[in-house]
Amino acid sequence: MLLFILTIFLLILPAMEERMMEGKREVIRELVASAWSSLDGYARQERQGVMTRDRAQALAIGHLRGLRYGPHFKDYFWINDMQPRMIMHPYRPDLEGTDISTFSDPAGKRLFLSCVEIVRTNGAGYVDYQWQWMDDPSRIVPKISYVKGFDPWGWIIGTGIYVEDVRAQISAITRKTTLVCILILILIILLSIHIVWHGMKVTREKKRA
């Protein structure tokens, strides 16, 4: 029973958490790719002369500003440029149009500069930092985002996942697993008591015989 519990809590659950985190990373990468495609659609209309760049960018910003996903439809996309300057952030409109090169999270990390460096080096990638919980500026939590450069306009588009979400899911699984282990342990104890009691009964009957 001890080996069974150790295997679950030291091997299976940590591996499950890692797989869940990797799955979340893949999801935000694909979401950014989809949003990037919508930007490319507006840029293509600009190249074809259907609309001006200003018009295409305004429509693209309006489109991405309203996009939401996630269980509560509060996860979002943001856009900054390579300066970096904030182009659009649905929950931080106070940053839009401002220089965010010196903007730091509570740990002192200049997260938007990190985004620019990742895009310049690899074109896209992951960056981890601390940020407000969705639309709640009073709650700061760890976050992992995927950013991808959009060369035609010199933009960077990104979205992220909250580590708290994965931890909450793992905690729920851990509670259920703990409950199952306790039930199994109780069952084993009851069976052991029954076996011992039956053995003692048989022994007494043999002695009487």
N, C-alpha and C positions, 0 to 999 in steps of 0.2 A: 504494500500500500504506500509506503514511504517512497519507494522508487517510482511508483506510478505518479504520485503528486509532484515529485521533483522533476520528472520528465515533462509534465504539463507546464509547470510554472517557470522552469529554467530553459526549456528548449522550444516547446510548441508555441506558447504565447508570445515570446519574443520574436520568433520566426513569423508568426501571424501578423504581428505589428509591423514588421519590416515589409512584408508583402502588401499589407494595406496601404502603407505609406508610398510604396512604389506604384501601386495602382492609382492612388490620388495624383501622383506626379504625372503619370501617363495621361490622366484625364485633363489636367490643366494644360498640358502640352498640346493635346488635341483641340481643346477649346480655344487656345491662342491661335492655333493654325486656322481654325474656322473663322475667327474674328479677323485675322490677317487677310484671309481670302475676301472678306467683305470690303476691307480697305482697298485691296487690289482692284475690286470691281469699280469703286469710285475713281481710282486713279486711271483705270482704263478708259472710263468715260471722259476724263480730262484729256487724255492723250488723243482720243478720237474727236475732240473738239465739241463734244456734246455740252460741256459746261466748263466754266473757268476753274482754276485751281482753288480759289477761295470758296467757290460754291461747292465743289467736290469735297473739300476738307470740312466745311461746315456740316454737310449732310452726313459725312462719315462720323464726325464727332457726335452729332445728334443720335445717330444710330447706335453707336457703342455706349453712349451715356445711358440709354434706356435698357440695355441688355442686362438681364439678371438670370442667375441659375442657383442651384443648391436647394436643400430641403426647405429653406425659408425664403427663397428667392431674394437673398440679400448679397450673394456673392456677385462680383462685378469685374469690369475691365477698367484699366486706366491707360492714358497715353502721355508720354513725355517725349521731348526731343533729345538730341545728342549734346545739348549745351551743358547740363540738362535744364530744361524749363518745362514746367508742368503745362500740358496742353489740355487735359481733361481728367478730372477725378470726381466721380459722382458724390462721394462722401466728404471730400475736402475741396470744395469750390474756392475756399480762401487761398489755396495754393496755385490756382490756375493763372497762368500768365506770369508767374514769379520764377526767379532763379532758385532752383532747389539743389544746387551743387553742394551747399553747405548743410542741407537738411539731414539731421541725424536722428536715429532711433534712441530710445532711453539708454541703450548700451553704448552709444557713441558711434555707431556704424553709419557711414554716409551711404545709405542704401541706394539712392538714385545714381550716385557716381559708380557704385558697384554694378548697377544695371548697364550703364554706358560702357564700362570696361568689358563686361561679358559680351555685349553685342559687338563691340569693336574687335574683340579677339575671336569669337566663335560664331557671331551672327545671332546666336540665341543661347539660352541656358537658364539655370536655376540660381536663385539668390535667396538666402535666408536672413531674416531680420525680425524686429519686433514692430508691431503695428496695432492700431486700434481694432477692436472686435467689430467688424462690419460697420454699422452706423452708430456705434457706441464709443465716443472718444474718451470716455472715462475708464475704459477697460483695455489694457495693453497686453497683447499675447504674442507668442512666437508665430511666425508665418513663413511659409516657403512659397515663392512666386516663380513663375516661368515668364521670361521676357524674350521678345523676338523683334529684331529690327525690321523697319519698313523703309528700304532705301529710297524709293521714289520721292518721299517727302521728308526723309531724315527723322522719322519718328521711331519710337519704341513702344510697343503695345505689350501689356502684361496683365496677368491675373494670378491669384494665389490661393493656397489652402491654409487653413489654420491647423496648427499641430494639435490644438486642443480638441478638434473634432475627432482626430484619430485616437487620441488618448481617451476620450469619452467612450468611443466604441470599444476600445480594448478594456476599459474599466467595466463596461457592461458585460462583456464576455467573461472577464475575470470573476465577476460576482456570480454569474450563472455557473461557471466552472467550479468555483468554490462550493456553491450549494450542492452541486452534483457530487463532488468529492466527499462532502460531509454526509450526504445521504448514503453513498457507497460505504463509507466508514461505519456508519451506524448499522447498516445491513450486515457488514462483516462481523461487527461486535455481537449483534444479535445471533447470527449463525454460529459464531464461536461459543457463545453462552449455551446455545441449544445443544451443540455437539458435546461440550464438556458435561452439561447436565445429563444428556443421554448416556454418555460414557460412564458417569458415576452411577446412574441408575442400573445399567447393565452390570457393573462391578458389584453393586450391593446384591443384586439378584443371584449372581454367581456365588457370592459368599454365603447367602442363605441356602442355596442349593448344596 
